Amino acid sequence: MIDARLALEINRAGWDRVAPLYYGRTALPEYGPLAPTEDTLNLLGAKPKRVLELGCGSGHSLRYLAERGTAELWGIDLSPVQIALAKETLHPFTSSSHLIESPMETSAGVPKNMFDLVFSIYGIGWTTDLAATLALTHEYLRPGGSLLISGEHPAYSCIEWNGAQYVVTAPYLAEGPREHSSWKGVPIVIQRRTLGTFMREIIRAGLCIEALIETPLNAAGINEEHTDPARWYSVPRATLMPTTFILKARKPVQ
């Protein structure tokens, strides 16, 4: 079993290496590969004034919100390379941006009871301590504020293409950290959790779940590369299993 400290060290080094390959990818208005976008789902609701992104990556989701009028932007990311890229992406909004190089499992000076929206697009799944991350999220949100997260659907990685058909290669209920030595050619530690675990920990953190979306295939997002069944994100695979899950929750008003 890989402990949390080692997993964070491996993932920090891994993301530092692959950050340029993911520049601008899987960011709002996208919730995930081949999944419906915010333009269709309208999950953000009223324009949030203050937002915090967990796993902000290259900053493109924050820029999307800034260009739509969000006044204050906060982002946390483990990787110093990602933080540097996010600063470049958000250069036009420097005065309203606050970027923190830190694991999302620790608070790192983030204000409490302030944010209208805490969100994570394919980011929160990397946390080594989901319970701690969601407990902090509850502290960050103002009463009535929303949590909005997306990630790869845990059932999606249970099947693989064997050259002729898709076969089940992993049990859905098997959870925990997994070393992945071939991820973009660098070592990485993936945290596997079921949808039930995400929902249980959100509720334990004191948040009220408002929506769970297991995304259908978004035809508008298809290009030629997605037709190859051997690719990780492909139309044949996404037809069998949703690529993405989205959860929305709210902090109760006391």
C-alpha positions in Angstrom: 0.0 0.0 0.0 1.3 3.4 -1.0 1.1 6.0 1.8 -0.4 9.5 1.2 2.9 11.3 1.6 4.6 9.2 -1.1 1.6 9.4 -3.4 1.7 13.2 -3.2 5.4 13.2 -4.0 5.0 10.9 -7.0 2.0 12.9 -8.3 3.7 16.3 -7.9 6.7 15.1 -9.9 4.4 13.4 -12.5 2.2 16.5 -13.0 5.3 18.7 -13.3 6.4 16.6 -16.2 3.0 16.2 -18.0 1.5 19.7 -17.3 2.3 21.1 -20.8 0.6 18.0 -22.4 -2.7 18.9 -20.6 -2.6 22.6 -21.1 -6.2 23.8 -21.4 -7.6 20.3 -21.5 -10.7 19.1 -19.5 -11.6 22.6 -18.3 -14.9 24.4 -18.2 -17.2 24.6 -20.1 -16.2 20.9 -20.4 -16.9 18.6 -17.5 -15.1 15.6 -19.0 -14.1 13.9 -22.3 -17.1 13.2 -24.6 -19.4 14.5 -21.8 -22.1 17.3 -22.1 -20.7 20.8 -21.4 -21.9 23.6 -19.1 -23.7 25.1 -22.2 -26.0 22.1 -22.1 -26.1 21.3 -18.4 -26.3 24.8 -16.8 -25.1 23.6 -13.5 -23.3 26.8 -12.4 -26.6 28.7 -11.9 -26.3 32.3 -10.9 -23.0 33.9 -11.5 -20.7 33.1 -8.5 -18.8 36.1 -7.2 -16.0 34.2 -5.4 -14.8 30.7 -6.6 -12.2 28.2 -5.5 -10.9 25.5 -7.8 -9.4 22.3 -6.3 -6.7 21.1 -8.7 -6.8 24.2 -10.9 -4.3 22.9 -13.4 -3.5 25.4 -16.1 -6.2 27.8 -14.9 -8.5 27.6 -17.9 -11.6 26.8 -15.9 -10.9 29.9 -13.7 -10.4 32.0 -16.8 -13.7 30.8 -18.2 -15.5 32.0 -15.1 -13.5 35.3 -15.0 -14.6 36.0 -18.6 -18.2 35.6 -17.4 -17.9 38.0 -14.6 -16.7 36.2 -11.6 -15.0 38.8 -9.4 -12.6 36.7 -7.3 -10.7 33.6 -8.4 -8.8 31.2 -6.1 -7.0 28.0 -7.2 -5.0 25.3 -5.5 -2.7 22.8 -7.3 -0.1 20.4 -6.1 2.2 21.1 -9.1 4.4 24.2 -9.2 4.5 23.9 -13.0 0.7 23.9 -13.2 0.6 27.0 -10.9 3.1 28.8 -13.2 0.9 27.9 -16.2 -2.2 29.1 -14.4 -0.6 32.4 -13.6 0.1 32.9 -17.4 -3.4 31.9 -18.3 -4.9 34.3 -15.7 -2.5 37.2 -16.5 -5.4 39.4 -17.6 -7.1 38.8 -14.3 -4.0 39.0 -12.0 -5.6 41.5 -9.6 -8.5 39.1 -8.8 -6.5 35.8 -8.9 -5.1 34.0 -5.9 -3.1 30.8 -6.8 -1.7 28.5 -4.1 0.8 25.7 -4.6 -0.4 23.1 -2.2 -2.1 19.7 -1.9 -5.9 20.1 -1.7 -5.9 18.0 1.5 -4.5 21.0 3.5 -6.0 24.5 3.8 -2.9 26.5 2.9 -4.4 29.8 4.1 -7.6 29.6 2.0 -10.3 31.8 3.6 -13.2 30.2 5.4 -17.0 30.8 4.9 -16.3 32.9 1.8 -16.9 31.1 -1.5 -20.1 30.9 -3.5 -18.6 28.0 -5.4 -15.9 25.4 -4.8 -15.4 23.2 -7.8 -13.1 20.6 -9.3 -13.0 19.4 -12.9 -11.3 16.0 -13.0 -9.2 17.2 -10.0 -10.7 16.0 -6.8 -10.2 12.4 -7.7 -6.5 12.9 -7.1 -6.8 13.7 -3.5 -5.2 11.2 -1.1 -7.7 12.0 1.6 -11.2 12.6 0.3 -12.8 13.1 3.7 -10.3 15.8 4.7 -10.6 17.6 1.4 -14.4 17.7 1.6 -14.3 18.8 5.3 -12.2 21.7 4.2 -14.6 22.4 1.3 -17.4 22.7 3.9 -15.3 25.3 5.7 -14.5 27.3 2.6 -18.1 27.6 1.4 -20.3 30.3 2.6 -23.7 29.1 3.9 -25.8 28.4 0.7 -22.6 28.0 -1.4 -22.2 25.1 -3.8 -19.7 22.3 -4.5 -19.5 21.1 -8.1 -17.1 18.3 -9.0 -16.6 16.0 -12.0 -14.3 13.1 -12.5 -13.8 9.9 -14.6 -16.6 7.6 -13.9 -15.3 4.7 -11.7 -17.0 2.1 -13.9 -15.2 3.5 -17.0 -11.8 2.1 -16.0 -13.2 -1.3 -15.2 -13.3 -2.3 -18.9 -10.5 -2.5 -21.5 -10.3 -3.3 -25.2 -8.6 -6.6 -25.9 -8.3 -6.1 -29.7 -11.6 -7.6 -30.5 -14.1 -6.5 -27.7 -14.3 -4.8 -24.4 -13.8 -7.0 -21.4 -14.2 -6.4 -17.6 -10.7 -6.3 -16.2 -11.2 -4.7 -12.7 -13.9 -5.1 -10.0 -15.9 -1.9 -9.6 -15.9 -2.1 -5.8 -12.1 -2.4 -5.5 -10.9 1.0 -4.0 -7.6 2.5 -3.0 -4.4 3.9 -4.5 -3.0 2.3 -7.6 0.5 2.8 -9.1 0.3 3.5 -12.8 3.7 3.3 -14.4 2.8 4.1 -18.0 0.7 7.2 -17.6 2.0 9.5 -20.3 5.4 7.8 -19.7 5.7 8.9 -16.1 4.9 7.2 -12.7 1.6 8.3 -11.1 -0.7 7.1 -8.3 -4.4 7.0 -9.1 -7.0 7.0 -6.3 -9.9 4.7 -7.1 -13.2 5.3 -5.4 -16.8 4.3 -6.2 -19.6 6.8 -6.7 -21.0 5.6 -3.4 -17.8 6.7 -1.6 -17.9 10.2 -3.2 -21.6 10.6 -2.2 -21.1 9.2 1.4 -18.1 11.5 2.1 -19.9 14.6 0.7 -22.8 13.9 3.1 -20.5 13.2 6.0 -18.8 16.6 5.3 -22.2 18.3 6.0 -23.2 19.1 2.4 -26.5 18.3 0.8 -26.3 16.5 -2.6 -28.5 18.2 -5.2 -27.6 16.3 -8.4 -25.7 13.3 -9.7 -25.2 13.1 -13.4 -23.7 10.0 -15.1 -23.0 11.7 -18.4 -24.4 10.5 -21.8 -22.2 10.6 -24.9 -21.9 14.2 -26.2 -22.0 13.9 -30.0 -20.7 17.4 -30.4 -17.5 16.5 -28.8 -16.6 13.6 -31.2 -13.7 13.8 -33.5 -11.9 11.3 -35.7 -9.5 10.0 -33.0 -12.5 9.0 -30.8 -13.6 6.3 -33.3 -10.7 4.0 -32.4 -11.9 1.5 -29.8 -8.4 1.1 -28.5 -8.2 4.7 -27.4 -8.9 5.4 -23.7 -11.6 7.9 -24.5 -13.5 6.5 -27.5 -17.0 6.5 -28.8 -17.4 2.7 -28.6 -16.3 2.7 -25.0 -18.2 5.8 -24.0 -21.3 4.2 -25.5 -21.0 1.3 -23.0 -19.9 3.3 -20.0 -20.2 7.0 -19.1 -16.8 8.7 -19.2 -17.7 11.2 -16.5 -19.7 11.7 -13.3 -20.8 15.1 -12.0 -21.9 15.8 -8.4 -23.4 19.0 -7.2 -24.0 19.7 -3.5 -24.8 22.7 -1.3 -23.8 23.9 2.2 -26.9 24.4 4.2 -27.9 27.8 5.4 -27.8 27.7 9.2 
